[in-house]
Structures are given as structure tokens and as C-alpha cells.
């Protein structure tokens, strides 16, 4: 899976989970500032990333994921690339 496909999958998850328009999602979108994600929302999102991409995301790594782009980078580096 290339970077664009990974971004598209994550953007679809974001659009569904946070009820935002899919075409407004960019790599610079910040989970807390732009999506007003609280800690429960974010944990659920991280769990969905793990399930979708086969990536294990520990708490320390999850804390570093502030933007969609950072989530894409993490999944590209640590996810199952099927």
C-alpha cells in the first residue's frame, strides 16, 4: 500500500469517526485542535488504526501522533504492508 492509499484509508476513518467532510481532511489536520478529539475519541481511533493496518501502537507512540500526516507516517513504517 502506498502513502496515498494509506492516507485515503485513514481519512475515511477520520471522516466516519469524527463526522467531518472527507474532502476537508488534509495531512496537517490536528486531532485535538481541528477535530476536538478527546482522549477517548483518540484511543478509539488508535485502536481502529491498529485493526485496519495491523500496526501495534503503544501509548508512547500514540502520544506523538498529533496530525493525520504523522499517523500516515507511523502506519507506513509499522503497519502490515499488504
N, C-alpha and C positions, 0 to 999 in steps of 0.2 A: 504494500500500500504506500503510495507516495504522499508527500506533505499535503497536497491539495485535497486528496481523498480523506486523509486524516482530519484536516480542518473541517471539511464538509460534514463528516460524521459527528464531530464534536459540536459544530454549530447547530446541527439538527437536535442534538441532545439539549443544548442550551435553550434553543427556541421552544422546545417542548416543556422542559422542566421549569423554565423561568418565564414562560408565556411572553416572549418577545418576538417581534417580526424577524424572520430568518434573514432577510436582506439587510438588516441593521447590524448584524454581527460581524465584527472585524477581529483581527488578531490582537488589537490593542484594547479590546473591551475588558474592563476590570470587573472581576466577580463581585467584589464588595462595593466599590464605588459606583459602577454603572448598573449592576444588576441588583444591588441592595441585598445580596445573598447573606443570610445569617449563617451561623456555624452549622446548624442542622441542614440547611439547604446545601451548603458546600460539602459536607460529609456525604450526603446522598449523591451529589454529583460525582464525587471522587469514587464512590462505590460503583456507580454506573460506568465510569471510565474503566475501572478495573475489570468489570464484567464484559464490557464491549471490546476492549483491546487486549485483554489478557496480561495487563500490567499490574504488578504489585506496587502500590503507592503507600509508603509508610507515612506516619504523621509528620515527620521532619520534612520529607519531600513535599507533602501536600501543602505545608505552610509556605513553601516557596512558589506555589502556583497562584499568581495574582492575576494573570491575564490569560486569555484564550490562547495566545501565541505560546506562552510558557507551557500550557497544558499540551499543546500540539508537540512542542519540542520534547517534552518528557515522554509522551506516548511513542514518538518516533524512536527515541533512544532505548526505551524499556519495554515496549509492548511487543506482542507477538506480531510479526510482520507477514501474516498470511495473505 
